Structures are given as C-alpha cells and as structure tokens.
Amino acid sequence: MTMHLIKLSVGSTSVVSMRESIARRCHEDAELGPIVEHHTRNMPKQRDAILDGGSIYWIVKGHIIARSAILDLRQDVNPETGRKFCRICMSPDLVAVVPTKRRGFQGWRYFKDGDQPADLNDLGVEEADIPIEMASELRDLGLI
C-alpha cells in the first residue's frame, strides 16, 4: 500500500509562492533528473511504501494545498557534525490539491493512500491562486 508524507511548508503563503521557492531550489540529479530536496532528521520507516508512488503533501496556513511526488529517500551524513539525515528527493512539479483543513505540527507525519485530498485538475478545476481560506470554504460547500 502506498504511503504519503504530510509536512508544514514554512515560509509559503500560496501555491504560487511554493512554486517560486521550488524554482530557486531545483537542481539536476545524475540519476533522477531535475529534483528539489528537503532534508529531515529521520529516514521514514515506511520507505518502501512511500517510494511506491507516494507524495509529500504540504500544509500552508492551516490547509493542505499542494503535493510533490517523492522520487527517492536517501540517507546521508552531515560532514560537519557526523549526524545522519534523510534527503527527500521530490519532483519539481507541484500539484495543487483541494484545500483541506489540517493543523500544523513539527516534523512530518504519514498519510495513508486514500486519505489525501484530490488533485484540483482531476476534478476539472483550473488552478487559481485564490485565497486558501476561500478555497477551503468552497470545498466545505461542495463546490470544488
């Protein structure tokens, strides 16, 4: 069964601001092509399930608003401290999802396949940079 991660996107205010941040951090990987990396202290124990088509879902302003496909999870060591960490290698393509209320938390959590919000494009909704709170209310009303 595929597993996903869910994480707070610190400093982001919208899907547009996330895309701008990704564009600045995107680089070429010899094996995977263009990627964006996020470093975290621990390697997820559900590694195989995550690499079976998992994504990282991003929380902004108390709502899940987007996801990035996870391409690889790599264990690495900080040369300065000698501490191990995990490099989450993600696709630079950010996919907007139906805004879903979710409180922030520290670190990341697992997100079971089937519990995640739908992609906006799959619902025939054109992606727009409308305020997150408004999109969430439209979702609650069943309009998106």
Secondary structure as the mmCIF struct_conf table of DSSP 4:
data_model
#
loop_
_struct_conf.conf_type_id
_struct_conf.id
_struct_conf.beg_label_comp_id
_struct_conf.beg_label_asym_id
_struct_conf.beg_label_seq_id
_struct_conf.end_label_comp_id
_struct_conf.end_label_asym_id
_struct_conf.end_label_seq_id
STRN STRN1 MET A 3 LEU A 8
TURN_TY1_P TURN_TY1_P1 VAL A 10 GLY A 11
BEND BEND1 SER A 14 SER A 14
HELX_RH_AL_P HELX_RH_AL_P1 VAL A 15 ARG A 25
STRN STRN2 HIS A 27 ASP A 29
TURN_TY1_P TURN_TY1_P2 ALA A 30 LEU A 32
STRN STRN3 GLY A 33 THR A 40
BEND BEND2 ARG A 41 ASN A 42
TURN_TY1_P TURN_TY1_P3 LYS A 45 GLN A 46
HELX_RH_AL_P HELX_RH_AL_P2 ARG A 47 ILE A 50
TURN_TY1_P TURN_TY1_P4 LEU A 51 GLY A 53
STRN STRN4 SER A 55 VAL A 60
TURN_TY1_P TURN_TY1_P5 LYS A 61 GLY A 62
STRN STRN5 HIS A 63 VAL A 77
TURN_TY1_P TURN_TY1_P6 PRO A 79 THR A 81
STRN STRN6 LYS A 84 LYS A 101
BEND BEND3 GLN A 106 GLY A 107
STRN STRN7 TRP A 108 LYS A 112
TURN_TY1_P TURN_TY1_P7 ASP A 113 GLY A 114
BEND BEND4 ASP A 115 GLN A 116
HELX_LH_PP_P HELX_LH_PP_P1 PRO A 117 ALA A 118
STRN STRN8 ASP A 119 ASP A 119
TURN_TY1_P TURN_TY1_P8 LEU A 120 LEU A 120
HELX_RH_3T_P HELX_RH_3T_P1 ASN A 121 LEU A 123
TURN_TY1_P TURN_TY1_P9 GLY A 124 GLY A 124
HELX_LH_PP_P HELX_LH_PP_P2 VAL A 125 GLU A 127
HELX_RH_AL_P HELX_RH_AL_P3 ILE A 132 ASP A 140
TURN_TY1_P TURN_TY1_P10 LEU A 141 GLY A 142
#
